[in-house]
Amino acid sequence: MDLGGSINSIDKAKGLGEIRSFLKDIIVGKEMDVRFFSLGATNSVFSIAAVQITDSAYGAHSEDLLYRPGFERFKKLEDPD
C-alpha cells in the first residue's frame, strides 16, 4: 500500500527489530511497572487497547486515574501473526 511520501514507514520485521534494539536493557536496575488500559469503553469495537511500561510509580498512578483498566480487553485480542 502506498501511504504517501510524508509517512516514514519500513517493513514490519525490520521495524520490530529496531524497536527491540531500543528497548534492550532499558530497564536494567530499575523496577518495571506494566499497566494495561482501554482507551474508550472496554467493550466497544472503537476502543483502543494500550499498554504502559514505566519505571515511574507516579506516571503509572496518573495513568490509572486517566484511563480504564484494560487487562481483560488484552486477553481477548487475537495474535496478528
PyMOL Python script that loads the backbone (N, CA, C, O; Angstrom):
from pymol import cmd

cmd.read_pdbstr("""\
ATOM      1  N   MET A   1       0.851  -1.165   0.000  1.00  0.00           N
ATOM      2  CA  MET A   1       0.000   0.000   0.000  1.00  0.00           C
ATOM      3  C   MET A   1       0.900   1.232   0.000  1.00  0.00           C
ATOM      4  O   MET A   1       1.856   1.296   0.773  1.00  0.00           O
ATOM      5  N   ASP A   2       0.611   2.198  -0.844  1.00  0.00           N
ATOM      6  CA  ASP A   2       1.358   3.455  -0.871  1.00  0.00           C
ATOM      7  C   ASP A   2       0.714   4.424   0.113  1.00  0.00           C
ATOM      8  O   ASP A   2      -0.433   4.835  -0.057  1.00  0.00           O
ATOM      9  N   LEU A   3       1.470   4.778   1.137  1.00  0.00           N
ATOM     10  CA  LEU A   3       0.961   5.678   2.169  1.00  0.00           C
ATOM     11  C   LEU A   3       1.333   7.138   1.917  1.00  0.00           C
ATOM     12  O   LEU A   3       1.007   8.012   2.720  1.00  0.00           O
ATOM     13  N   GLY A   4       2.003   7.394   0.822  1.00  0.00           N
ATOM     14  CA  GLY A   4       2.397   8.762   0.511  1.00  0.00           C
ATOM     15  C   GLY A   4       3.816   9.038   0.969  1.00  0.00           C
ATOM     16  O   GLY A   4       4.399   8.262   1.726  1.00  0.00           O
ATOM     17  N   GLY A   5       4.361  10.136   0.508  1.00  0.00           N
ATOM     18  CA  GLY A   5       5.746  10.480   0.802  1.00  0.00           C
ATOM     19  C   GLY A   5       5.979  11.075   2.175  1.00  0.00           C
ATOM     20  O   GLY A   5       7.120  11.134   2.634  1.00  0.00           O
ATOM     21  N   SER A   6       4.930  11.514   2.839  1.00  0.00           N
ATOM     22  CA  SER A   6       5.123  12.184   4.126  1.00  0.00           C
ATOM     23  C   SER A   6       5.156  11.227   5.314  1.00  0.00           C
ATOM     24  O   SER A   6       5.419  11.652   6.438  1.00  0.00           O
ATOM     25  N   ILE A   7       4.890   9.937   5.079  1.00  0.00           N
ATOM     26  CA  ILE A   7       4.890   8.962   6.158  1.00  0.00           C
ATOM     27  C   ILE A   7       6.145   8.104   6.052  1.00  0.00           C
ATOM     28  O   ILE A   7       6.401   7.484   5.020  1.00  0.00           O
ATOM     29  N   ASN A   8       6.914   8.077   7.120  1.00  0.00           N
ATOM     30  CA  ASN A   8       8.127   7.276   7.165  1.00  0.00           C
ATOM     31  C   ASN A   8       7.751   5.866   7.594  1.00  0.00           C
ATOM     32  O   ASN A   8       7.365   5.664   8.745  1.00  0.00           O
ATOM     33  N   SER A   9       7.851   4.900   6.716  1.00  0.00           N
ATOM     34  CA  SER A   9       7.475   3.522   7.062  1.00  0.00           C
ATOM     35  C   SER A   9       8.564   2.559   6.606  1.00  0.00           C
ATOM     36  O   SER A   9       9.299   2.825   5.655  1.00  0.00           O
ATOM     37  N   ILE A  10       8.648   1.420   7.318  1.00  0.00           N
ATOM     38  CA  ILE A  10       9.580   0.361   6.959  1.00  0.00           C
ATOM     39  C   ILE A  10       8.874  -0.973   7.115  1.00  0.00           C
ATOM     40  O   ILE A  10       7.762  -1.040   7.640  1.00  0.00           O
ATOM     41  N   ASP A  11       9.518  -2.022   6.659  1.00  0.00           N
ATOM     42  CA  ASP A  11       8.992  -3.376   6.777  1.00  0.00           C
ATOM     43  C   ASP A  11       8.737  -3.707   8.245  1.00  0.00           C
ATOM     44  O   ASP A  11       9.504  -3.293   9.115  1.00  0.00           O
ATOM     45  N   LYS A  12       7.672  -4.448   8.527  1.00  0.00           N
ATOM     46  CA  LYS A  12       7.281  -4.767   9.907  1.00  0.00           C
ATOM     47  C   LYS A  12       8.406  -5.464  10.671  1.00  0.00           C
ATOM     48  O   LYS A  12       8.723  -5.069  11.794  1.00  0.00           O
ATOM     49  N   ALA A  13       9.007  -6.483  10.085  1.00  0.00           N
ATOM     50  CA  ALA A  13      10.064  -7.231  10.777  1.00  0.00           C
ATOM     51  C   ALA A  13      11.252  -6.321  11.096  1.00  0.00           C
ATOM     52  O   ALA A  13      11.812  -6.393  12.190  1.00  0.00           O
ATOM     53  N   LYS A  14      11.632  -5.479  10.157  1.00  0.00           N
ATOM     54  CA  LYS A  14      12.740  -4.555  10.383  1.00  0.00           C
ATOM     55  C   LYS A  14      12.369  -3.536  11.463  1.00  0.00           C
ATOM     56  O   LYS A  14      13.198  -3.202  12.310  1.00  0.00           O
ATOM     57  N   GLY A  15      11.140  -3.049  11.438  1.00  0.00           N
ATOM     58  CA  GLY A  15      10.681  -2.084  12.432  1.00  0.00           C
ATOM     59  C   GLY A  15      10.655  -2.673  13.827  1.00  0.00           C
ATOM     60  O   GLY A  15      11.075  -2.023  14.784  1.00  0.00           O
ATOM     61  N   LEU A  16      10.157  -3.918  13.955  1.00  0.00           N
ATOM     62  CA  LEU A  16      10.143  -4.581  15.263  1.00  0.00           C
ATOM     63  C   LEU A  16      11.560  -4.798  15.777  1.00  0.00           C
ATOM     64  O   LEU A  16      11.818  -4.654  16.972  1.00  0.00           O
ATOM     65  N   GLY A  17      12.464  -5.137  14.894  1.00  0.00           N
ATOM     66  CA  GLY A  17      13.868  -5.303  15.292  1.00  0.00           C
ATOM     67  C   GLY A  17      14.460  -4.000  15.795  1.00  0.00           C
ATOM     68  O   GLY A  17      15.201  -3.989  16.778  1.00  0.00           O
ATOM     69  N   GLU A  18      14.139  -2.903  15.127  1.00  0.00           N
ATOM     70  CA  GLU A  18      14.633  -1.593  15.557  1.00  0.00           C
ATOM     71  C   GLU A  18      14.063  -1.216  16.928  1.00  0.00           C
ATOM     72  O   GLU A  18      14.790  -0.732  17.795  1.00  0.00           O
ATOM     73  N   ILE A  19      12.761  -1.441  17.117  1.00  0.00           N
ATOM     74  CA  ILE A  19      12.128  -1.125  18.402  1.00  0.00           C
ATOM     75  C   ILE A  19      12.735  -1.986  19.512  1.00  0.00           C
ATOM     76  O   ILE A  19      13.023  -1.488  20.601  1.00  0.00           O
ATOM     77  N   ARG A  20      12.925  -3.261  19.238  1.00  0.00           N
ATOM     78  CA  ARG A  20      13.503  -4.154  20.254  1.00  0.00           C
ATOM     79  C   ARG A  20      14.929  -3.735  20.612  1.00  0.00           C
ATOM     80  O   ARG A  20      15.346  -3.877  21.762  1.00  0.00           O
ATOM     81  N   SER A  21      15.674  -3.220  19.638  1.00  0.00           N
ATOM     82  CA  SER A  21      17.038  -2.762  19.940  1.00  0.00           C
ATOM     83  C   SER A  21      17.010  -1.541  20.862  1.00  0.00           C
ATOM     84  O   SER A  21      17.897  -1.387  21.702  1.00  0.00           O
ATOM     85  N   PHE A  22      16.018  -0.682  20.719  1.00  0.00           N
ATOM     86  CA  PHE A  22      15.883   0.472  21.611  1.00  0.00           C
ATOM     87  C   PHE A  22      15.521   0.033  23.031  1.00  0.00           C
ATOM     88  O   PHE A  22      15.960   0.642  24.007  1.00  0.00           O
ATOM     89  N   LEU A  23      14.723  -1.022  23.138  1.00  0.00           N
ATOM     90  CA  LEU A  23      14.213  -1.468  24.432  1.00  0.00           C
ATOM     91  C   LEU A  23      15.163  -2.407  25.185  1.00  0.00           C
ATOM     92  O   LEU A  23      14.990  -2.640  26.382  1.00  0.00           O
ATOM     93  N   LYS A  24      16.168  -2.947  24.478  1.00  0.00           N
ATOM     94  CA  LYS A  24      17.068  -3.906  25.116  1.00  0.00           C
ATOM     95  C   LYS A  24      17.767  -3.259  26.311  1.00  0.00           C
ATOM     96  O   LYS A  24      18.408  -2.216  26.181  1.00  0.00           O
ATOM     97  N   ASP A  25      17.636  -3.885  27.459  1.00  0.00           N
ATOM     98  CA  ASP A  25      18.274  -3.463  28.711  1.00  0.00           C
ATOM     99  C   ASP A  25      17.870  -2.071  29.180  1.00  0.00           C
ATOM    100  O   ASP A  25      18.575  -1.471  29.991  1.00  0.00           O
ATOM    101  N   ILE A  26      16.755  -1.547  28.690  1.00  0.00           N
ATOM    102  CA  ILE A  26      16.345  -0.181  29.040  1.00  0.00           C
ATOM    103  C   ILE A  26      15.939  -0.053  30.507  1.00  0.00           C
ATOM    104  O   ILE A  26      16.019   1.038  31.073  1.00  0.00           O
ATOM    105  N   ILE A  27      15.513  -1.126  31.119  1.00  0.00           N
ATOM    106  CA  ILE A  27      15.003  -1.035  32.491  1.00  0.00           C
ATOM    107  C   ILE A  27      15.898  -1.803  33.479  1.00  0.00           C
ATOM    108  O   ILE A  27      15.495  -2.049  34.616  1.00  0.00           O
ATOM    109  N   VAL A  28      17.103  -2.178  33.047  1.00  0.00           N
ATOM    110  CA  VAL A  28      18.033  -2.898  33.914  1.00  0.00           C
ATOM    111  C   VAL A  28      18.333  -2.051  35.152  1.00  0.00           C
ATOM    112  O   VAL A  28      18.668  -0.871  35.049  1.00  0.00           O
ATOM    113  N   GLY A  29      18.205  -2.673  36.309  1.00  0.00           N
ATOM    114  CA  GLY A  29      18.487  -1.986  37.563  1.00  0.00           C
ATOM    115  C   GLY A  29      17.324  -1.154  38.078  1.00  0.00           C
ATOM    116  O   GLY A  29      17.457  -0.472  39.094  1.00  0.00           O
ATOM    117  N   LYS A  30      16.194  -1.198  37.399  1.00  0.00           N
ATOM    118  CA  LYS A  30      15.014  -0.436  37.809  1.00  0.00           C
ATOM    119  C   LYS A  30      13.849  -1.396  38.022  1.00  0.00           C
ATOM    120  O   LYS A  30      13.885  -2.538  37.564  1.00  0.00           O
ATOM    121  N   GLU A  31      12.841  -0.939  38.705  1.00  0.00           N
ATOM    122  CA  GLU A  31      11.623  -1.724  38.882  1.00  0.00           C
ATOM    123  C   GLU A  31      10.659  -1.373  37.756  1.00  0.00           C
ATOM    124  O   GLU A  31      10.310  -0.207  37.572  1.00  0.00           O
ATOM    125  N   MET A  32      10.230  -2.384  37.001  1.00  0.00           N
ATOM    126  CA  MET A  32       9.344  -2.153  35.865  1.00  0.00           C
ATOM    127  C   MET A  32       7.894  -2.318  36.302  1.00  0.00           C
ATOM    128  O   MET A  32       7.544  -3.263  37.008  1.00  0.00           O
ATOM    129  N   ASP A  33       7.072  -1.391  35.872  1.00  0.00           N
ATOM    130  CA  ASP A  33       5.637  -1.427  36.157  1.00  0.00           C
ATOM    131  C   ASP A  33       4.913  -1.479  34.813  1.00  0.00           C
ATOM    132  O   ASP A  33       5.124  -0.623  33.954  1.00  0.00           O
ATOM    133  N   VAL A  34       4.067  -2.478  34.636  1.00  0.00           N
ATOM    134  CA  VAL A  34       3.322  -2.640  33.389  1.00  0.00           C
ATOM    135  C   VAL A  34       1.842  -2.458  33.690  1.00  0.00           C
ATOM    136  O   VAL A  34       1.305  -3.090  34.600  1.00  0.00           O
ATOM    137  N   ARG A  35       1.180  -1.590  32.921  1.00  0.00           N
ATOM    138  CA  ARG A  35      -0.244  -1.313  33.099  1.00  0.00           C
ATOM    139  C   ARG A  35      -0.956  -1.541  31.758  1.00  0.00           C
ATOM    140  O   ARG A  35      -0.428  -1.198  30.700  1.00  0.00           O
ATOM    141  N   PHE A  36      -2.146  -2.118  31.819  1.00  0.00           N
ATOM    142  CA  PHE A  36      -2.969  -2.346  30.630  1.00  0.00           C
ATOM    143  C   PHE A  36      -4.188  -1.441  30.714  1.00  0.00           C
ATOM    144  O   PHE A  36      -4.846  -1.371  31.752  1.00  0.00           O
ATOM    145  N   PHE A  37      -4.485  -0.751  29.623  1.00  0.00           N
ATOM    146  CA  PHE A  37      -5.584   0.198  29.600  1.00  0.00           C
ATOM    147  C   PHE A  37      -6.473  -0.007  28.387  1.00  0.00           C
ATOM    148  O   PHE A  37      -6.073  -0.608  27.389  1.00  0.00           O
ATOM    149  N   SER A  38      -7.681   0.504  28.498  1.00  0.00           N
ATOM    150  CA  SER A  38      -8.597   0.564  27.367  1.00  0.00           C
ATOM    151  C   SER A  38      -8.914   2.040  27.128  1.00  0.00           C
ATOM    152  O   SER A  38      -9.492   2.711  27.983  1.00  0.00           O
ATOM    153  N   LEU A  39      -8.532   2.523  25.969  1.00  0.00           N
ATOM    154  CA  LEU A  39      -8.827   3.903  25.612  1.00  0.00           C
ATOM    155  C   LEU A  39     -10.195   3.903  24.954  1.00  0.00           C
ATOM    156  O   LEU A  39     -10.326   3.586  23.772  1.00  0.00           O
ATOM    157  N   GLY A  40     -11.194   4.254  25.712  1.00  0.00           N
ATOM    158  CA  GLY A  40     -12.589   4.175  25.281  1.00  0.00           C
ATOM    159  C   GLY A  40     -13.303   3.110  26.095  1.00  0.00           C
ATOM    160  O   GLY A  40     -12.707   2.482  26.970  1.00  0.00           O
ATOM    161  N   ALA A  41     -14.555   2.915  25.810  1.00  0.00           N
ATOM    162  CA  ALA A  41     -15.356   1.915  26.536  1.00  0.00           C
ATOM    163  C   ALA A  41     -14.724   0.536  26.386  1.00  0.00           C
ATOM    164  O   ALA A  41     -14.263   0.183  25.301  1.00  0.00           O
ATOM    165  N   THR A  42     -14.697  -0.229  27.440  1.00  0.00           N
ATOM    166  CA  THR A  42     -13.977  -1.506  27.417  1.00  0.00           C
ATOM    167  C   THR A  42     -14.582  -2.544  26.473  1.00  0.00           C
ATOM    168  O   THR A  42     -13.862  -3.428  26.009  1.00  0.00           O
ATOM    169  N   ASN A  43     -15.858  -2.467  26.180  1.00  0.00           N
ATOM    170  CA  ASN A  43     -16.492  -3.457  25.308  1.00  0.00           C
ATOM    171  C   ASN A  43     -16.867  -2.903  23.939  1.00  0.00           C
ATOM    172  O   ASN A  43     -17.684  -3.494  23.233  1.00  0.00           O
ATOM    173  N   SER A  44     -16.287  -1.791  23.566  1.00  0.00           N
ATOM    174  CA  SER A  44     -16.604  -1.161  22.286  1.00  0.00           C
ATOM    175  C   SER A  44     -15.620  -1.595  21.205  1.00  0.00           C
ATOM    176  O   SER A  44     -14.438  -1.803  21.477  1.00  0.00           O
ATOM    177  N   VAL A  45     -16.120  -1.731  19.975  1.00  0.00           N
ATOM    178  CA  VAL A  45     -15.231  -2.040  18.852  1.00  0.00           C
ATOM    179  C   VAL A  45     -14.338  -0.848  18.524  1.00  0.00           C
ATOM    180  O   VAL A  45     -13.357  -0.995  17.795  1.00  0.00           O
ATOM    181  N   PHE A  46     -14.664   0.322  19.050  1.00  0.00           N
ATOM    182  CA  PHE A  46     -13.900   1.530  18.779  1.00  0.00           C
ATOM    183  C   PHE A  46     -12.808   1.793  19.821  1.00  0.00           C
ATOM    184  O   PHE A  46     -11.982   2.688  19.640  1.00  0.00           O
ATOM    185  N   SER A  47     -12.800   1.025  20.901  1.00  0.00           N
ATOM    186  CA  SER A  47     -11.792   1.252  21.933  1.00  0.00           C
ATOM    187  C   SER A  47     -10.423   0.782  21.446  1.00  0.00           C
ATOM    188  O   SER A  47     -10.318  -0.061  20.555  1.00  0.00           O
ATOM    189  N   ILE A  48      -9.393   1.340  22.041  1.00  0.00           N
ATOM    190  CA  ILE A  48      -8.018   1.019  21.682  1.00  0.00           C
ATOM    191  C   ILE A  48      -7.345   0.397  22.892  1.00  0.00           C
ATOM    192  O   ILE A  48      -7.343   0.979  23.977  1.00  0.00           O
ATOM    193  N   ALA A  49      -6.778  -0.775  22.710  1.00  0.00           N
ATOM    194  CA  ALA A  49      -6.028  -1.421  23.781  1.00  0.00           C
ATOM    195  C   ALA A  49      -4.666  -0.752  23.871  1.00  0.00           C
ATOM    196  O   ALA A  49      -3.997  -0.561  22.855  1.00  0.00           O
ATOM    197  N   ALA A  50      -4.250  -0.393  25.086  1.00  0.00           N
ATOM    198  CA  ALA A  50      -2.976   0.291  25.274  1.00  0.00           C
ATOM    199  C   ALA A  50      -2.236  -0.334  26.443  1.00  0.00           C
ATOM    200  O   ALA A  50      -2.848  -0.824  27.392  1.00  0.00           O
ATOM    201  N   VAL A  51      -0.914  -0.312  26.364  1.00  0.00           N
ATOM    202  CA  VAL A  51      -0.083  -0.810  27.451  1.00  0.00           C
ATOM    203  C   VAL A  51       0.938   0.267  27.798  1.00  0.00           C
ATOM    204  O   VAL A  51       1.456   0.957  26.920  1.00  0.00           O
ATOM    205  N   GLN A  52       1.215   0.397  29.075  1.00  0.00           N
ATOM    206  CA  GLN A  52       2.226   1.337  29.542  1.00  0.00           C
ATOM    207  C   GLN A  52       3.293   0.543  30.284  1.00  0.00           C
ATOM    208  O   GLN A  52       2.987  -0.241  31.182  1.00  0.00           O
ATOM    209  N   ILE A  53       4.546   0.753  29.899  1.00  0.00           N
ATOM    210  CA  ILE A  53       5.683   0.159  30.589  1.00  0.00           C
ATOM    211  C   ILE A  53       6.504   1.325  31.107  1.00  0.00           C
ATOM    212  O   ILE A  53       6.948   2.172  30.332  1.00  0.00           O
ATOM    213  N   THR A  54       6.707   1.371  32.416  1.00  0.00           N
ATOM    214  CA  THR A  54       7.380   2.518  33.013  1.00  0.00           C
ATOM    215  C   THR A  54       8.165   2.101  34.238  1.00  0.00           C
ATOM    216  O   THR A  54       7.973   1.011  34.778  1.00  0.00           O
ATOM    217  N   ASP A  55       9.051   2.982  34.669  1.00  0.00           N
ATOM    218  CA  ASP A  55       9.730   2.799  35.948  1.00  0.00           C
ATOM    219  C   ASP A  55       9.284   3.885  36.926  1.00  0.00           C
ATOM    220  O   ASP A  55       9.882   4.062  37.987  1.00  0.00           O
ATOM    221  N   SER A  56       8.232   4.606  36.558  1.00  0.00           N
ATOM    222  CA  SER A  56       7.734   5.714  37.368  1.00  0.00           C
ATOM    223  C   SER A  56       6.404   5.343  38.031  1.00  0.00           C
ATOM    224  O   SER A  56       5.388   5.175  37.357  1.00  0.00           O
ATOM    225  N   ALA A  57       6.426   5.221  39.358  1.00  0.00           N
ATOM    226  CA  ALA A  57       5.186   4.944  40.081  1.00  0.00           C
ATOM    227  C   ALA A  57       4.206   6.098  39.911  1.00  0.00           C
ATOM    228  O   ALA A  57       2.998   5.884  39.809  1.00  0.00           O
ATOM    229  N   TYR A  58       4.726   7.314  39.881  1.00  0.00           N
ATOM    230  CA  TYR A  58       3.872   8.490  39.691  1.00  0.00           C
ATOM    231  C   TYR A  58       3.180   8.434  38.329  1.00  0.00           C
ATOM    232  O   TYR A  58       1.979   8.686  38.229  1.00  0.00           O
ATOM    233  N   GLY A  59       3.937   8.103  37.283  1.00  0.00           N
ATOM    234  CA  GLY A  59       3.360   8.007  35.943  1.00  0.00           C
ATOM    235  C   GLY A  59       2.315   6.920  35.854  1.00  0.00           C
ATOM    236  O   GLY A  59       1.261   7.116  35.247  1.00  0.00           O
ATOM    237  N   ALA A  60       2.595   5.769  36.454  1.00  0.00           N
ATOM    238  CA  ALA A  60       1.642   4.653  36.438  1.00  0.00           C
ATOM    239  C   ALA A  60       0.359   5.034  37.164  1.00  0.00           C
ATOM    240  O   ALA A  60      -0.738   4.751  36.684  1.00  0.00           O
ATOM    241  N   HIS A  61       0.498   5.675  38.318  1.00  0.00           N
ATOM    242  CA  HIS A  61      -0.684   6.088  39.083  1.00  0.00           C
ATOM    243  C   HIS A  61      -1.507   7.116  38.302  1.00  0.00           C
ATOM    244  O   HIS A  61      -2.736   7.051  38.295  1.00  0.00           O
ATOM    245  N   SER A  62      -0.842   8.046  37.658  1.00  0.00           N
ATOM    246  CA  SER A  62      -1.543   9.069  36.871  1.00  0.00           C
ATOM    247  C   SER A  62      -2.356   8.435  35.745  1.00  0.00           C
ATOM    248  O   SER A  62      -3.487   8.846  35.481  1.00  0.00           O
ATOM    249  N   GLU A  63      -1.780   7.438  35.084  1.00  0.00           N
ATOM    250  CA  GLU A  63      -2.489   6.753  34.005  1.00  0.00           C
ATOM    251  C   GLU A  63      -3.684   5.979  34.561  1.00  0.00           C
ATOM    252  O   GLU A  63      -4.728   5.898  33.915  1.00  0.00           O
ATOM    253  N   ASP A  64      -3.530   5.411  35.760  1.00  0.00           N
ATOM    254  CA  ASP A  64      -4.654   4.714  36.398  1.00  0.00           C
ATOM    255  C   ASP A  64      -5.845   5.650  36.582  1.00  0.00           C
ATOM    256  O   ASP A  64      -6.995   5.229  36.450  1.00  0.00           O
ATOM    257  N   LEU A  65      -5.573   6.908  36.883  1.00  0.00           N
ATOM    258  CA  LEU A  65      -6.643   7.886  37.079  1.00  0.00           C
ATOM    259  C   LEU A  65      -7.288   8.318  35.766  1.00  0.00           C
ATOM    260  O   LEU A  65      -8.475   8.639  35.727  1.00  0.00           O
ATOM    261  N   LEU A  66      -6.500   8.324  34.692  1.00  0.00           N
ATOM    262  CA  LEU A  66      -6.976   8.845  33.405  1.00  0.00           C
ATOM    263  C   LEU A  66      -7.712   7.815  32.542  1.00  0.00           C
ATOM    264  O   LEU A  66      -8.648   8.170  31.826  1.00  0.00           O
ATOM    265  N   TYR A  67      -7.301   6.550  32.604  1.00  0.00           N
ATOM    266  CA  TYR A  67      -7.816   5.554  31.665  1.00  0.00           C
ATOM    267  C   TYR A  67      -8.481   4.381  32.377  1.00  0.00           C
ATOM    268  O   TYR A  67      -8.247   4.136  33.560  1.00  0.00           O
ATOM    269  N   ARG A  68      -9.309   3.667  31.633  1.00  0.00           N
ATOM    270  CA  ARG A  68      -9.996   2.489  32.168  1.00  0.00           C
ATOM    271  C   ARG A  68      -9.032   1.309  32.213  1.00  0.00           C
ATOM    272  O   ARG A  68      -8.176   1.175  31.339  1.00  0.00           O
ATOM    273  N   PRO A  69      -9.163   0.454  33.224  1.00  0.00           N
ATOM    274  CA  PRO A  69      -8.349  -0.771  33.253  1.00  0.00           C
ATOM    275  C   PRO A  69      -8.657  -1.607  32.011  1.00  0.00           C
ATOM    276  O   PRO A  69      -9.814  -1.706  31.602  1.00  0.00           O
ATOM    277  N   GLY A  70      -7.624  -2.212  31.407  1.00  0.00           N
ATOM    278  CA  GLY A  70      -7.856  -2.902  30.148  1.00  0.00           C
ATOM    279  C   GLY A  70      -7.267  -4.291  30.034  1.00  0.00           C
ATOM    280  O   GLY A  70      -7.158  -4.811  28.924  1.00  0.00           O
ATOM    281  N   PHE A  71      -6.882  -4.915  31.139  1.00  0.00           N
ATOM    282  CA  PHE A  71      -6.278  -6.241  31.036  1.00  0.00           C
ATOM    283  C   PHE A  71      -7.230  -7.254  30.412  1.00  0.00           C
ATOM    284  O   PHE A  71      -6.813  -8.081  29.600  1.00  0.00           O
ATOM    285  N   GLU A  72      -8.494  -7.194  30.784  1.00  0.00           N
ATOM    286  CA  GLU A  72      -9.475  -8.139  30.216  1.00  0.00           C
ATOM    287  C   GLU A  72      -9.593  -7.940  28.710  1.00  0.00           C
ATOM    288  O   GLU A  72      -9.780  -8.911  27.977  1.00  0.00           O
ATOM    289  N   ARG A  73      -9.489  -6.709  28.238  1.00  0.00           N
ATOM    290  CA  ARG A  73      -9.522  -6.416  26.794  1.00  0.00           C
ATOM    291  C   ARG A  73      -8.317  -7.044  26.094  1.00  0.00           C
ATOM    292  O   ARG A  73      -8.448  -7.582  24.994  1.00  0.00           O
ATOM    293  N   PHE A  74      -7.142  -6.978  26.730  1.00  0.00           N
ATOM    294  CA  PHE A  74      -5.943  -7.571  26.150  1.00  0.00           C
ATOM    295  C   PHE A  74      -6.072  -9.076  26.033  1.00  0.00           C
ATOM    296  O   PHE A  74      -5.603  -9.658  25.055  1.00  0.00           O
ATOM    297  N   LYS A  75      -6.692  -9.714  26.997  1.00  0.00           N
ATOM    298  CA  LYS A  75      -6.848 -11.166  26.948  1.00  0.00           C
ATOM    299  C   LYS A  75      -7.730 -11.593  25.776  1.00  0.00           C
ATOM    300  O   LYS A  75      -7.631 -12.731  25.317  1.00  0.00           O
ATOM    301  N   LYS A  76      -8.589 -10.699  25.284  1.00  0.00           N
ATOM    302  CA  LYS A  76      -9.496 -11.022  24.178  1.00  0.00           C
ATOM    303  C   LYS A  76      -8.874 -10.744  22.804  1.00  0.00           C
ATOM    304  O   LYS A  76      -9.428 -11.160  21.786  1.00  0.00           O
ATOM    305  N   LEU A  77      -7.740 -10.050  22.760  1.00  0.00           N
ATOM    306  CA  LEU A  77      -7.105  -9.729  21.481  1.00  0.00           C
ATOM    307  C   LEU A  77      -6.555 -10.977  20.825  1.00  0.00           C
ATOM    308  O   LEU A  77      -6.098 -11.900  21.499  1.00  0.00           O
ATOM    309  N   GLU A  78      -6.605 -10.997  19.503  1.00  0.00           N
ATOM    310  CA  GLU A  78      -6.042 -12.098  18.750  1.00  0.00           C
ATOM    311  C   GLU A  78      -4.626 -11.753  18.329  1.00  0.00           C
ATOM    312  O   GLU A  78      -4.317 -10.588  18.079  1.00  0.00           O
ATOM    313  N   ASP A  79      -3.765 -12.756  18.247  1.00  0.00           N
ATOM    314  CA  ASP A  79      -2.393 -12.556  17.803  1.00  0.00           C
ATOM    315  C   ASP A  79      -2.408 -12.242  16.307  1.00  0.00           C
ATOM    316  O   ASP A  79      -2.935 -13.035  15.527  1.00  0.00           O
ATOM    317  N   PRO A  80      -1.837 -11.089  15.877  1.00  0.00           N
ATOM    318  CA  PRO A  80      -1.887 -10.728  14.462  1.00  0.00           C
ATOM    319  C   PRO A  80      -0.963 -11.555  13.583  1.00  0.00           C
ATOM    320  O   PRO A  80      -1.093 -11.516  12.359  1.00  0.00           O
ATOM    321  N   ASP A  81      -0.027 -12.309  14.174  1.00  0.00           N
ATOM    322  CA  ASP A  81       0.935 -13.070  13.373  1.00  0.00           C
ATOM    323  C   ASP A  81       0.535 -14.489  13.186  1.00  0.00           C
ATOM    324  O   ASP A  81       1.248 -15.251  12.533  1.00  0.00           O
TER     325      ASP A  81
END
""", "prot")
cmd.dss("prot")
cmd.show_as("cartoon", "prot")
cmd.util.cbc("prot")
cmd.orient("prot")
